[in-house]
């Protein structure tokens, strides 16, 4: 598997009324194709800032961010928007669906923006993606007619519109009940099985324990980087000690 995400000595400092605030401190990170990575940590630890560096929503004060070998910090906004639209699907905690558009129209938006596919193909693809997330029967409903879990599934379908290799999700289950959150997580697992790469910020330790790799962020630094295999080994050692 090749490297899809690479952060090199990334710092982010915000200027506030109280002075400078270091949100990220020298982050070095590589994520390979096909990995499912959870980013965990307390509020204010730097999790969302880290995701914003990867998406290009925000720029590092120092260091470089590369996606599929392309350096994105320093790109002009128009070029970055085009690159982001082709290479990343972004899923937000609060869905960010346009309220006056139907579900199928919301899913078509990224295709419209990049002029991907023909007009007929866009609608056909949007319907296919809604079917993939179990919402084909709700294609012509506006977001206010959908539950929170249904809106999040529309947002996932929209993130997949241009078939990006990378999905980034910032607390995608934060506003959902546990049963609905599990449904969303199962969708992510299916996407990993299809070859996607996912980086997910979460407060849910149970969900984080199910991914292939988890990163713990504290005070702007990655203080732990653990694979599922290492978690199992650690758990077995703990059980052996207790027994």
ZIMOWO-V873465 format. One record per residue. N is the residue number from 0. SS is DSSP state (~ for helix, > for strand, _ for the rest). D_FIRST is the distance of its C-alpha to the first C-alpha in Angstrom with 2 decimals. Layout:
n:N ss:SS d_first:D_FIRST
n:N ss:SS d_first:D_FIRST
This chain:
n:0 ss:_ d_first:0.00
n:1 ss:_ d_first:3.80
n:2 ss:> d_first:6.76
n:3 ss:> d_first:8.84
n:4 ss:> d_first:11.87
n:5 ss:> d_first:13.69
n:6 ss:> d_first:17.30
n:7 ss:> d_first:19.40
n:8 ss:> d_first:22.74
n:9 ss:> d_first:23.47
n:10 ss:> d_first:27.05
n:11 ss:> d_first:28.93
n:12 ss:> d_first:32.70
n:13 ss:> d_first:34.95
n:14 ss:> d_first:38.59
n:15 ss:> d_first:40.91
n:16 ss:_ d_first:44.66
n:17 ss:_ d_first:44.38
n:18 ss:> d_first:42.42
n:19 ss:> d_first:38.80
n:20 ss:> d_first:36.26
n:21 ss:> d_first:32.92
n:22 ss:> d_first:30.42
n:23 ss:> d_first:27.34
n:24 ss:> d_first:27.69
n:25 ss:> d_first:25.17
n:26 ss:> d_first:21.88
n:27 ss:> d_first:18.81
n:28 ss:> d_first:15.57
n:29 ss:> d_first:11.81
n:30 ss:> d_first:9.81
n:31 ss:> d_first:6.08
n:32 ss:_ d_first:5.54
n:33 ss:_ d_first:7.44
n:34 ss:_ d_first:9.29
n:35 ss:> d_first:13.07
n:36 ss:> d_first:14.82
n:37 ss:> d_first:18.61
n:38 ss:> d_first:20.66
n:39 ss:> d_first:24.03
n:40 ss:_ d_first:27.23
n:41 ss:_ d_first:30.86
n:42 ss:_ d_first:32.24
n:43 ss:_ d_first:32.33
n:44 ss:_ d_first:29.60
n:45 ss:_ d_first:27.48
n:46 ss:~ d_first:24.97
n:47 ss:~ d_first:25.92
n:48 ss:~ d_first:26.21
n:49 ss:~ d_first:22.61
n:50 ss:~ d_first:21.53
n:51 ss:~ d_first:24.01
n:52 ss:~ d_first:22.46
n:53 ss:~ d_first:19.04
n:54 ss:~ d_first:20.90
n:55 ss:_ d_first:23.32
n:56 ss:_ d_first:26.23
n:57 ss:_ d_first:27.34
n:58 ss:_ d_first:26.88
n:59 ss:_ d_first:26.51
n:60 ss:_ d_first:29.69
n:61 ss:> d_first:27.78
n:62 ss:> d_first:24.25
n:63 ss:> d_first:21.44
n:64 ss:> d_first:18.94
n:65 ss:> d_first:16.09
n:66 ss:> d_first:14.23
n:67 ss:_ d_first:11.67
n:68 ss:_ d_first:13.49
n:69 ss:> d_first:16.87
n:70 ss:> d_first:19.40
n:71 ss:_ d_first:21.14
n:72 ss:_ d_first:23.88
n:73 ss:_ d_first:26.86
n:74 ss:_ d_first:26.15
n:75 ss:_ d_first:29.32
n:76 ss:~ d_first:29.46
n:77 ss:~ d_first:29.80
n:78 ss:~ d_first:26.79
n:79 ss:~ d_first:24.74
n:80 ss:~ d_first:25.97
n:81 ss:~ d_first:24.86
n:82 ss:~ d_first:21.36
n:83 ss:~ d_first:21.16
n:84 ss:~ d_first:22.54
n:85 ss:~ d_first:19.95
n:86 ss:~ d_first:16.79
n:87 ss:> d_first:17.86
n:88 ss:> d_first:19.90
n:89 ss:> d_first:22.11
n:90 ss:> d_first:24.00
n:91 ss:_ d_first:27.04
n:92 ss:_ d_first:29.19
n:93 ss:_ d_first:32.25
n:94 ss:_ d_first:30.73
n:95 ss:_ d_first:32.14
n:96 ss:_ d_first:33.29
n:97 ss:_ d_first:36.11
n:98 ss:_ d_first:39.17
n:99 ss:_ d_first:41.08
n:100 ss:_ d_first:38.35
n:101 ss:> d_first:37.62
n:102 ss:~ d_first:34.34
n:103 ss:~ d_first:33.46
n:104 ss:~ d_first:34.55
n:105 ss:~ d_first:32.40
n:106 ss:~ d_first:29.30
n:107 ss:~ d_first:30.39
n:108 ss:~ d_first:30.71
n:109 ss:~ d_first:27.24
n:110 ss:~ d_first:27.68
n:111 ss:~ d_first:31.17
n:112 ss:~ d_first:30.13
n:113 ss:~ d_first:27.73
n:114 ss:_ d_first:29.86
n:115 ss:_ d_first:27.05
n:116 ss:_ d_first:28.32
n:117 ss:_ d_first:32.07
n:118 ss:~ d_first:34.40
n:119 ss:~ d_first:34.69
n:120 ss:~ d_first:30.98
n:121 ss:~ d_first:30.39
n:122 ss:~ d_first:32.71
n:123 ss:~ d_first:31.46
n:124 ss:~ d_first:27.82
n:125 ss:~ d_first:29.04
n:126 ss:~ d_first:31.00
n:127 ss:~ d_first:28.09
n:128 ss:~ d_first:25.98
n:129 ss:~ d_first:29.03
n:130 ss:~ d_first:29.37
n:131 ss:~ d_first:25.77
n:132 ss:_ d_first:26.75
n:133 ss:_ d_first:30.14
n:134 ss:_ d_first:32.33
n:135 ss:~ d_first:33.43
n:136 ss:~ d_first:37.02
n:137 ss:~ d_first:36.96
n:138 ss:_ d_first:35.73
n:139 ss:_ d_first:39.08
n:140 ss:_ d_first:39.68
n:141 ss:> d_first:39.55
n:142 ss:~ d_first:37.69
n:143 ss:~ d_first:40.99
n:144 ss:~ d_first:41.41
n:145 ss:_ d_first:38.14
n:146 ss:_ d_first:37.40
n:147 ss:~ d_first:34.96
n:148 ss:~ d_first:32.37
n:149 ss:~ d_first:32.90
n:150 ss:~ d_first:32.58
n:151 ss:~ d_first:29.24
n:152 ss:~ d_first:28.02
n:153 ss:~ d_first:29.33
n:154 ss:~ d_first:27.44
n:155 ss:~ d_first:24.15
n:156 ss:~ d_first:25.09
n:157 ss:~ d_first:25.91
n:158 ss:~ d_first:22.56
n:159 ss:_ d_first:20.98
n:160 ss:_ d_first:23.61
n:161 ss:_ d_first:21.68
n:162 ss:_ d_first:18.48
n:163 ss:_ d_first:16.40
n:164 ss:_ d_first:12.66
n:165 ss:> d_first:13.68
n:166 ss:> d_first:16.62
n:167 ss:> d_first:18.63
n:168 ss:> d_first:21.52
n:169 ss:> d_first:24.38
n:170 ss:_ d_first:26.39
n:171 ss:_ d_first:25.98
n:172 ss:_ d_first:28.12
n:173 ss:_ d_first:30.53
n:174 ss:_ d_first:33.43
n:175 ss:_ d_first:32.97
n:176 ss:_ d_first:34.60
n:177 ss:~ d_first:32.64
n:178 ss:~ d_first:32.74
n:179 ss:~ d_first:31.52
n:180 ss:~ d_first:28.81
n:181 ss:~ d_first:27.56
n:182 ss:~ d_first:27.59
n:183 ss:~ d_first:25.47
n:184 ss:~ d_first:22.98
n:185 ss:~ d_first:22.84
n:186 ss:~ d_first:22.08
n:187 ss:~ d_first:19.05
n:188 ss:~ d_first:17.90
n:189 ss:~ d_first:18.44
n:190 ss:~ d_first:16.38
n:191 ss:~ d_first:13.35
n:192 ss:~ d_first:14.07
n:193 ss:_ d_first:14.15
n:194 ss:_ d_first:10.59
n:195 ss:_ d_first:11.83
n:196 ss:> d_first:10.95
n:197 ss:> d_first:14.24
n:198 ss:> d_first:16.01
n:199 ss:> d_first:19.48
n:200 ss:> d_first:22.55
n:201 ss:_ d_first:24.89
n:202 ss:_ d_first:28.08
n:203 ss:_ d_first:27.71
n:204 ss:~ d_first:26.77
n:205 ss:~ d_first:26.85
n:206 ss:~ d_first:24.12
n:207 ss:~ d_first:22.10
n:208 ss:_ d_first:22.39
n:209 ss:_ d_first:20.62
n:210 ss:_ d_first:17.24
n:211 ss:_ d_first:14.25
n:212 ss:> d_first:15.00
n:213 ss:> d_first:18.15
n:214 ss:> d_first:19.38
n:215 ss:> d_first:23.14
n:216 ss:> d_first:24.81
n:217 ss:> d_first:28.40
n:218 ss:_ d_first:30.62
n:219 ss:_ d_first:27.84
n:220 ss:> d_first:25.68
n:221 ss:> d_first:22.71
n:222 ss:> d_first:24.65
n:223 ss:> d_first:22.25
n:224 ss:> d_first:18.50
n:225 ss:> d_first:18.16
n:226 ss:> d_first:15.73
n:227 ss:~ d_first:17.31
n:228 ss:~ d_first:17.62
n:229 ss:~ d_first:19.50
n:230 ss:~ d_first:21.67
n:231 ss:~ d_first:22.69
n:232 ss:~ d_first:23.57
n:233 ss:~ d_first:25.59
n:234 ss:~ d_first:27.35
n:235 ss:~ d_first:28.27
n:236 ss:~ d_first:29.72
n:237 ss:~ d_first:31.69
n:238 ss:~ d_first:33.08
n:239 ss:~ d_first:34.05
n:240 ss:~ d_first:35.91
n:241 ss:~ d_first:37.70
n:242 ss:_ d_first:38.76
